[in-house]
Amino acid sequence: MRSSADVVVIGGGVVGASIAYNLAKQGVKDVVLCEKDTFANGSTGRCGAGVREQWGSEGNIRICKASIDIFENLQEELDYDYDIEFVQKGYLMMAYTEKEWDQFQKNVEVQHRLGVNSILCTPEEAKEIVPVLNTEGMFGATYNARDGHANPFHTTNAYLKAFERLGGEVNDFTEVTGIEKRGDKVAKVKTTKGDISAPVVVNAAGPWAAPVGSMVGVELPVYTERHQILVTEAVGHLFDPMLMSFSLGIYCQQTPHGSLVMGIGDPNEPKGYDIGQSWQFLKKMSDVMCRLVPALKGVRVVRQWSGLYTISPDAHPILGTVPGVDGYYQAVGFSGHGFMLAPIVGKLISEMIVGKEPSIDISDLDLGRFERGDLRVEPSVV
Ligand SMILES: Cc1cc2nc3c(=O)[nH]c(=O)nc-3n(C[C@H](O)[C@H](O)[C@H](O)COP(=O)(O)OP(=O)(O)OC[C@H]3O[C@@H](n4cnc5c(N)ncnc54)[C@H](O)[C@@H]3O)c2cc1C
């Protein structure tokens, strides 16, 4: 392992991998990525990997739209030998309360203003898009054909391979245990495999962002919470888009291989690092989905797992520098949507590090917004 570097990136999930690759692409010669376990073992390898630009807040729409622009050419850009399995078969967002339907109509107005071609659908129109859908109780839906999903393992691997080809070093099973400063400046990263002198360090530690932040005295207002997923056996084609409802707290997609991947939020889930599975989730998930898509009755569940959301007070990520800690950058607190943001966040953080103006203004996503009371509330999260 190198004993000095221009930048050390902490975390080998999709966010750290994208930042490392983008730094190398910007011409930073000596970048080292440290991952305490295997790559993508954290939230990334456990996520639904959905990608959408149908959001309610301007900030989220802008950055997710830019991320989809990157996803559309990512396979070629990274020159990956396998397939990141990015498919754009849309998201159908379903409203089951009047309040949700009102919000969706407002969301679509903002989306149109920002160039997202989403459409409002009556329940009948939603059924035309997904004929197997039971639309009972639905007020309406929105649909955007440009949304989609990808394979999180392949996406992370594609970034890491491209990063290595550009001269970067990746180290798995290498835990960062401390960060030393000289005065206000980051100077050295301590790991289980030795020390690395570096003037710049990036915290992309996902659910462990807070302990890593505390290594330089930065207190992050984030907490972690378990979210569960189940996967069914592969079945014939049922529907194309990701199905999502905020009032029901669900999302469900059919992968290119035919299996269905789905999750449902639990408002009573305690904060913490538990990544066990529960019978209650299995039961609730199956009940809700079989009601929405009766064709799922009898389809067998083959796997169940859980992962962690790292949640910030306004469900938006916390990005960039922290005054008083020179050389420290962070890309943390992604809540339930860090996978889709990884391509653009990697680009923006790398631009900041090399001293360029970020191609999208994300200054309002800094840590300071919580002290300023300038929260960016997002109405459309699962
Ligand atoms: C069930 C579920 C469904 C989701 N669905 C979606 C979705 O559909 N779309 C979407 O966009 N997002 C989704 N998400 C959110 C998404 O998974 C995360 O926001 C995203 O993966 C965050 O990536 P990351 O690289 O920041 O974190 P991680 O993937 O957790 O990576 C952080 C890495 O840092 C490493 N690390 C931590 N501390 C240290 C240390 N001290 N030294 C070295 N390494 C360290 C960890 O081992 C880990 O591998 C979902 C999440 C869950 C749990």
The ligand as an ORCA input file, in Angstrom:
! r2SCAN-3c Opt
* xyz 0 1
  C     -32.788     -1.428      1.330
  C     -32.179     -0.232      0.637
  C     -32.708      0.184     -0.573
  C     -32.152      1.283     -1.234
  N     -32.634      1.624     -2.464
  C     -32.050      2.644     -3.142
  C     -32.485      2.951     -4.454
  O     -33.388      2.333     -5.011
  N     -31.854      3.978     -5.110
  C     -30.854      4.708     -4.526
  O     -30.351      5.632     -5.154
  N     -30.410      4.409     -3.284
  C     -30.990      3.407     -2.585
  N     -30.568      3.110     -1.316
  C     -29.558      3.985     -0.687
  C     -28.170      3.624     -1.195
  O     -27.926      2.261     -0.982
  C     -27.106      4.421     -0.451
  O     -27.467      5.780     -0.336
  C     -25.767      4.342     -1.201
  O     -25.441      3.011     -1.487
  C     -24.683      4.991     -0.372
  O     -23.435      4.645     -0.931
  P     -22.115      4.918     -0.125
  O     -21.003      4.534     -1.011
  O     -22.169      6.289      0.437
  O     -22.232      3.973      1.155
  P     -21.848      2.441      1.322
  O     -22.221      1.630      0.155
  O     -22.390      2.023      2.648
  O     -20.280      2.491      1.358
  C     -19.564      2.982      2.459
  C     -18.381      2.082      2.630
  O     -17.495      2.655      3.573
  C     -16.833      1.617      4.234
  N     -16.279      2.160      5.466
  C     -16.947      2.674      6.516
  N     -16.110      3.085      7.472
  C     -14.852      2.842      7.009
  C     -13.550      3.030      7.544
  N     -13.361      3.564      8.762
  N     -12.492      2.652      6.804
  C     -12.662      2.121      5.553
  N     -13.878      1.899      5.024
  C     -14.958      2.258      5.728
  C     -17.953      0.597      4.461
  O     -17.474     -0.696      4.714
  C     -18.740      0.704      3.173
  O     -18.387     -0.268      2.228
  C     -31.084      2.009     -0.637
  C     -30.547      1.583      0.585
  C     -31.085      0.475      1.215
  C     -30.479      0.030      2.511
*
